[in-house]
């Protein structure tokens, strides 16, 4: 695995680099040597955050962990990724293009798969509106996200609430 470590508001010390590489090297049993792993370490006030992103063919494996100690965050992120790999193995690995970035042992091993249970389905009319209007509607409903038809692009989009009283928008890339 090729691990790329970057820092935001933080200098990457040799100790941090070593801790990240040692902990994430435990994932080598799943991935081939040419798999890229992008790691971002950041600090905001008391929050020490690590984000790990592993781009694969058509899929992304990602985990973000925050704690008051960067080394605790590093330990947690590896455990979460390993749990994701085991839990969603059959959904992550497409047998037809078997393994691209995965080691053969991982592809062939069966893990207990937890079923995803959708317990409720909501149907609603998707109205054309501008993103700003969608944010207002989301606030009026008291939701943290809102699905709408963008009046400008005529595509289905999602606006969502972010930290710091800001908003984000997800739109399809076509």
C-alpha positions in Angstrom: 0.0 0.0 0.0 1.1 3.5 -0.8 0.2 5.8 2.1 0.2 9.5 1.5 -0.1 11.6 4.7 -0.9 15.3 4.8 -1.6 17.7 7.6 -4.0 20.5 8.1 -3.1 23.0 10.9 -0.6 20.4 12.0 3.0 19.5 11.2 3.4 15.8 10.5 6.1 14.6 12.9 8.1 11.4 12.5 6.1 10.0 15.5 2.8 10.7 13.8 3.9 9.4 10.5 5.2 6.2 12.1 2.0 5.7 14.1 -0.1 6.1 11.0 2.0 3.8 8.9 2.3 1.1 11.6 -1.4 1.1 12.3 -2.6 1.2 8.7 0.0 -1.5 7.7 -2.5 -3.9 9.4 -4.7 -3.3 6.3 -2.0 -4.7 4.0 -3.6 -8.2 4.4 -6.6 -6.9 2.4 -5.0 -4.7 -0.3 -2.4 -5.1 -3.0 0.9 -3.1 -2.9 -0.3 -0.6 -5.6 -3.3 0.5 -3.6 -3.3 4.2 -2.7 -4.3 5.3 0.8 -4.8 9.0 1.5 -4.5 10.2 5.1 -5.3 13.7 6.3 -4.5 14.6 9.9 -6.0 17.9 11.2 -6.4 19.8 14.5 -9.2 22.2 15.4 -9.1 23.4 18.9 -9.2 20.2 21.1 -10.3 18.0 18.2 -7.7 15.7 16.6 -9.1 14.3 13.4 -7.9 11.7 11.0 -9.5 11.0 7.6 -8.5 7.9 5.6 -9.7 7.5 2.0 -9.0 4.5 -0.1 -10.2 5.0 -3.7 -11.0 1.8 -5.5 -12.6 1.0 -8.9 -16.0 2.6 -8.6 -16.0 2.6 -4.8 -14.4 4.5 -2.0 -13.6 3.2 1.4 -13.5 6.0 3.9 -13.3 6.6 7.7 -13.0 9.7 9.8 -12.3 9.6 13.5 -12.1 12.5 16.0 -10.9 12.5 19.6 -8.9 14.6 21.9 -5.8 12.5 21.2 -4.4 12.0 17.7 -3.0 8.6 18.5 -6.4 7.4 19.7 -8.0 8.7 16.5 -5.4 6.8 14.5 -6.1 3.5 16.4 -9.9 4.0 15.9 -9.7 4.7 12.2 -7.9 1.4 11.4 -10.4 -0.6 13.4 -13.4 1.0 11.6 -11.9 0.4 8.2 -11.2 -3.2 9.0 -14.8 -3.7 10.3 -16.1 -2.1 7.1 -14.1 -4.4 4.9 -15.4 -7.5 6.7 -19.0 -6.3 7.0 -19.4 -5.2 3.4 -17.0 -7.5 1.7 -19.6 -9.0 -0.7 -20.8 -5.5 -1.7 -17.3 -4.0 -2.0 -15.7 -6.8 -4.1 -17.5 -7.5 -7.4 -16.6 -11.1 -8.2 -16.6 -10.3 -12.0 -13.7 -7.8 -11.7 -12.5 -9.7 -8.7 -10.0 -8.0 -6.6 -8.4 -5.1 -8.6 -6.9 -3.7 -5.4 -7.7 -6.6 -3.1 -5.5 -9.5 -2.2 -6.8 -12.9 -3.3 -7.1 -14.2 0.3 -9.5 -11.4 1.1 -11.6 -12.0 -2.0 -11.9 -15.7 -1.3 -12.6 -15.5 2.4 -16.2 -15.4 3.5 -17.1 -13.1 6.4 -20.4 -13.0 8.2 -22.4 -10.4 6.3 -24.8 -8.2 8.2 -27.9 -7.5 6.1 -28.9 -3.9 5.5 -32.5 -3.6 6.6 -34.4 -0.6 5.2 -37.3 -0.4 7.7 -39.1 2.6 6.2 -39.6 4.1 2.8 -40.9 7.7 2.3 -42.3 9.0 -0.9 -42.7 12.6 -1.7 -43.1 15.0 -4.6 -39.7 16.4 -5.7 -40.4 20.0 -6.6 -38.2 22.2 -8.7 -36.6 24.9 -6.5 -33.3 26.8 -6.1 -30.7 25.5 -3.6 -31.3 28.5 -1.3 -35.0 27.7 -1.2 -34.3 24.1 -0.5 -32.2 25.1 2.5 -35.0 27.2 3.9 -37.5 24.3 3.4 -35.0 22.0 5.2 -34.8 24.4 8.1 -38.6 24.7 8.3 -38.9 20.9 8.4 -36.2 20.7 11.1 -34.3 18.1 9.0 -30.5 17.9 8.5 -30.8 17.3 4.7 -33.4 17.9 2.0 -33.9 16.3 -1.5 -35.1 18.5 -4.3 -35.1 19.1 -8.0 -32.6 21.9 -8.8 -34.6 24.5 -10.9 -31.3 25.6 -12.6 -30.0 22.2 -13.7 -33.2 20.0 -13.5 -31.3 17.4 -11.6 -32.1 15.8 -8.3 -29.9 17.2 -5.6 -29.5 17.2 -1.8 -28.7 20.1 0.5 -27.4 19.3 4.0 -26.5 21.1 7.2 -22.8 21.4 8.1 -21.1 22.4 11.2 -20.8 26.1 11.9 -24.3 26.9 10.5 -23.3 26.4 6.9 -24.8 24.2 4.2 -23.6 21.8 1.6 -25.1 20.5 -1.6 -24.7 17.1 -3.3 -25.4 17.0 -7.0 -24.9 14.3 -9.6 -21.7 14.5 -11.8 -22.9 13.8 -15.3 
